[in-house]
Amino acid sequence: MRTIVFGGAFAPPHKEHVNMCKSAVKELGAERLVIVPTFQPAHKTEHYLDFETRKELCALAFDGIAREVVVDEIEKERGKDNFSAYVLPVLAEKYGDIIYLVGADSLQYFDRWKEPERVAKACKIAVCSRAGFLPASTVVKSAGEKYGKESFVALKYVGSDVSSSMIRAKLLLGEEPSELPECVVAYIKSHDLYTKYKDFVERLKTYQTDELFFHSKSVVKRAVDFNSKHILLQDFDKVFLAALLHDNAKQRKSLDGLNVPEDSIGTPVLHQFLGAEKARRDFGIEDDEILDAIRYHTTAKANMTMLEKLIYTADSLSDDRDYEPIPAIREIAIRDFEKGFKTILKYTYDKITARGTGMYPLTEDAYRYYIVENND
C-alpha cells in the first residue's frame, strides 16, 4: 500500500498541513497517510502543546484525507534521536512503500540534516513548493545532483506561507485564526488551550481604547512575524509580552510615585518609561529583557539588544500604520530586518529634526551609534 509519511510539531496542525497532504495523496495515488508528531520539538516554547494533545489534534485535522490515516507514536516510543535518518528506515520497515513528504523550504537545507545520505536512501522524498521560498523543482534538482535523482520528486502543489508562531500569537490574543481547520479551533476552545495570557489581554483592554488595543495586537503580530521570518531566535514569550504591553501606560500617564527619568515627564516618550514600571507593577513582569524592550520602544538607544530592536521596529512598522512612508519601510524590514531597523530609525530622527520640537537624548544616541558610526 503506497504510504505518505508527514511529520511535524503540529502545534497546532493548520490548514496548510492538511492541504499539502491532500494534494500529495491525490498526485501520488497514496492510499495511506501516516502522520508523525514530533515528541520533543527542537525549538520548544511554552506554547507547544503536549504530545497527547497534538496527537488528538492530528487525528481530527487529517481525518479522511486518505483511505487510511494513522497517527504514529514512533517518536514518543523512541524518546530520543528522532532524526529522519533514524526514524524513516523504521517506518519503511513497518509500512513498506513509503514516501516522505516535505516542504521545499525545509529540503533547501538538506545538507544540514542529520546524515542526509541515509535519509535519501531510506525512501523517496516528495517535495511541495511554498510561497516565498525556492520552488520545489529547483530544490529537488540541487538535492538530486548530490544525493541521487531517483530519491526526490517535485510535486505540483504550491503552499501558502503560514506561520505556526503567528497562529499561536493570534490564539493567545483571543482570536480564531483563519489558518486553522474548524475542528481544531473547536478542540482548542473546548479544552481551554492557549489561555496563558488571557488575563493580561483582558486587563490591557481596560487600559486602552479600541484603537490603541488594536495597535498593540498589531505590534504583537508584526514582532512575531519578524522574529520567525528572520530567525532572530528571540524567546516567543518575551516577544509576545513585550509587544503586547509596550503601550500599556500610554493612556494612563499618572506617575503614581514610580521611578521615571525627570526629563521624560511631560514629553511624548514618558509612556515608554512609565510602561516598563507599570508592566512590573500591574502585570507582574520581572524579566529585565522584557522591561527594557518596553522601556526603549519609542526612543531607541545605543547598543540595543535584539529584543529591544525587534519591539522598536515592530511598533514603528506595525500593519495598522498605513501612512507614507511606513508601508515602504515595512517592506524593507520584511526583506532585511537590520536594514529596516536602521531605515525607520533614520526616518524618525529626520522627522523629529524637521519638526524642531527637540530630540530626546536616547534617540540622538541611537542615531549616532547605528547610523553615523555603524552605517554599513
N, C-alpha and C positions, 0 to 999 in steps of 0.2 A: 504494500500500500504506500503510494507516494506521500511523504510526510514533510511538512514545512515546520521548522523549528524557529521560534521567535522569542528572544529573551530581552529582559529589561527590568528596571526597578519598578515600573508601573505604579508610581506614587503620585497621583493615581493614573490608571490607564485612560487614555483620551481618544478622541475620535480619529486622530491621525494614525494611532496604533491600529485601530480597527480597520480603517480604510486601506492601510498598507497591506494588512493581512488578507482582506477581502480580494484586493486586486491580485496579489500573488497567488492565492488559491485558484482563482479563475484562470490566470495566464499560464500557470504551471500545471494545471489539471490535478491539483493535490486533493486527496480525499481526507487527509487528517492534518490537523493543526495542533502542534504541541507548544504551549506557552510555558516559558521558563522564567519565573520571577527570581530576581537576584535575592540571595539570602541576607547578605550584608552589603548594601550599596556602597560603592567605593567612596562617594562623597556624601556620606550620611549627614543629615541635619536633623534638627528637632522635628521637622515636618515630614520625614519619611515615615510612612505607616509601617506597622509591624508586619511580619511575613504573612501571618494568618489572614489579616485584613486584606492585604494586597492579593493574596491567593483568591479570596472570595470575590473581590472586585474583578479580577481577571475572568473568573468563571462567568460572571454576569456580562461583562463587556464583550467577550469574544464568543459568547454562546451562539450557535447556529451558523457560524461562518463557514465551516467545513462539515462534511458528513460526520466526522468525529472530532471533537475538541477535547484536548487533555491539558490540564494544568499540572505540570510535572514538578515534583518537590525535590528534584535531584540536588539542587544547591543546598537545601536545608539538610538533606541526608548526608552530603559530603561535609558540610560545615566550613570547609576552608579550601584554598587552592581551586576556586571555582573559575578558573580561566577557561576560555573557549577551547584552548588547545587540549585541555584535560577532560572537559565535560562533553564535547561533541563526539569523541570516539565512543564514550559510554552510551550516549543517546543513539548513535548509529547501530550499535550492537543491540540495543533494546527495541528500536523501531524499524530498523532496516534501511530502506531507501530514503534518507533524509536530505533536505535542502535547508541550509541555514540562511535566514532572511535578515538582511541588514540594510541600513541606510548608507547612501554614498558619503555622507558627512562623516560616518564612522570608518568606513573602509578606506577613506582618503589617507588615514594614518595607520594603515595596516602594518607597515614596517615597525611600528611601536607596540604592536600587540605582543603578548607573550607567545613566543615560538610560532610565528606566523606560518612557517613552513608546515608545521604539524596541523594547523587549522586548515590550510589549503588541501592537505591530503585526506583529512577526515571526511569531507563531504563537499558537494557543490555549494557554492555561495551565491545566492541571488541578491541583487543589489537594486534598490529603489533610489531614484533621484529625490532631492529635497530642495525646494526653492531657496535660493541664496547661496547654494553650495555648488561645487563642481558636479556636472551631470554624471549619472551612473556609467554611461558609455566611456567617458574619459577615465574615471577611476578604475573601471574594470580592465581597460586596456593597459593601464600602468601596472596594476597588480598582476595581471595575467602574464605580462612580459617577464616578470621576475619569479612568479610562483606557479606558472602553468596556466595557459589559456583555458584549458578544459575545466579548471576549477571554478570559474566565475561566469555569471550570466547577468547581463543588464536587463532589467525589467522596464516596461513602458511607463509605469506609474511615476508621476511626479508629485511628491507630497508637499504640503504647505509647511511653513516654518513655525512649528508650535513649541512653546517653551513650557516645560513642566514647572520651572520656577515661577513663571508668570501665573500659571494656573493655581499654584499654591498660594501665591500672594493674593489673588482675587478671592480665593476661598477664605483666607484669613481676614480679608476686608468685609466678609459677609456677602459677597457676590456669588452668583451662579454662573460659572464660566461656560460660555457657549461651546468651548472646545471639548466639553465632557459629554458622553452619552447620558441620556436621561436616567437610565438605570443606575449609573454611577453617582449622579447627583442625588437621586433618591436614597441610595445607600448611605452616602455621606451625611445627609440630613437626618435620617432615621437613627444613625449611630453617633450623632453629635460629634463628628470629626472636624478637625481644623478650627477649633474654637479657643485655642490657647490665648489669643489676644482679643477675644470678643469684648471683654470688659474695657480694655484700652480703647477700642474703636468706639464703643458706645459712650464712654466718658469724653473722648475727644469731640464727638458730635455736639455735646453740650457746651463746649468752649468755642465753637466756631460756627459761622454762618454756613449755609448750604454751599455757597460759592467757595469759601475757603476750605471746607471739608473736601469738596471735590478736588481742589488743588492738592491737598495733602495726599489723597488717594492717587492722583496722577503722578506725584513725585515718587510714591512707593513703586508704582509700575515702571516708571522710567528708570529708577535706580536698579531695580531687579533686572530689567532688561539689559542695561549697560553691563551690570555685573556678570550676567550669564553670557551675553553675546561676545564680550571682550575678554572673557575668562580672567576677570580681575581677582577671583579667588577670595572674595570677602565673605565672611560668615553671613548666611542668609538672615538669621535672626537680627543681627546687628544692623544690616542694611534695612530690613523691614522696619525696625523700631526707630532708627534714626530718621528715616524718611517720613514715617507716619507722624512722629512727634516734633518735627523740625519747626513747625509754626504753632506749637501748642500755646504759646503765650502771645501770639500776635494780636489777639483781640481781648487780652486781659493783661494790661500793662501795669497793674498795681505792683509796686516794688515789694510789698509785704516784708520788708526788712531783709530781703535776700541780697546776696553779695553780687553786685554787678559793677563794671567799671564806671567811674563817675562821668567820664567823658562820653559815655553812651546814653546817658539819661536825657530824654527829650529828643533823641535822634531816631531816624528810621531803622537803625541797627540794634536798638535796645532789645528787641524781641528775641534776637539770637542768644544773647547772654542770659536774659531772663528765662528763655525757653529751656536752656540747659538746667537751670536751677529748679524750675517748676517741673521738669521731667523727673528730676531726682525726688522732689517733694511729693508730687501728686501721682506719679506713676511708678515710683519705687525703682527707678533706673539708677544703678550704681556703677555700671560699666563705664569707665572713663573714655573708651573709644567712641561709644555711642554719644555720650555727653559732649565730647569735643566736636563731633561731627555736627551736632545741633548748634554748638556754641559759635562755630565759624561758618555757618552755611550761607550767610549773606555777604560778609566782608571778604571771605577767604583770608589767607595769611601766608607767610613764607613757610616753606618746608612742610607742606601738609601731608598727612597720612593718606593712603589710598582711599580709605573710607571717608575722610573729610572731603577729598576731591570729588568723590562719587556723589555725595549728598549735595555739595555745592553745585555741581554740574547738572544733576538731575532736577534740582529746584529751579535753576535758571532755564532749563530746556524741557520742562515737563510739557506734555502734549496739550494741556489747556492753554498754554501761551502761544497764541497764533498771530501775534503782531510781528511785523518785519523788524529786524532780520532773523528773528528767533528760529523760524522753520528751516531756514537755510543753514544756520549754525548747528541746529539739531541734526541735520543730515550729515554734516561734517563729523559730529561726535558719534553718530551711528556707524560711520565708516572707520573712524580713528578716534578713540576716546581721548588720548592725550592732546591731539590737535584740537579737538572740540573744546576741551577744558581751557586751553590757552586762548582759543578764539573768543569764548564767552567772557573770559576774564579781561581780555583787552577791550572787547566791546563795552563792557560795564565800566571799565576805567575811563575810556574815551567819553562815554555818555555823561558820567559824573563830572569830568573835567569841563565838558562843554556847558553844562548847567551852571558851573561856577558856584555851587552850593557848599563846597567843602568836601574833602575826601577823608574818610575815616583812616587813621594811620595803618591799620592792618591791611587795608586794600592797597595802599601805597606800597607797603612791604611786599605783598604778594605780587604786584605788578613788577616791581624791581627784581624780585627773586626769579620769577618764571618767564617774564617777557624780556626784560633788559639784560639780565645776567645769564639766563639759561635759554636764550632764544635759539632753538635748533633750526 
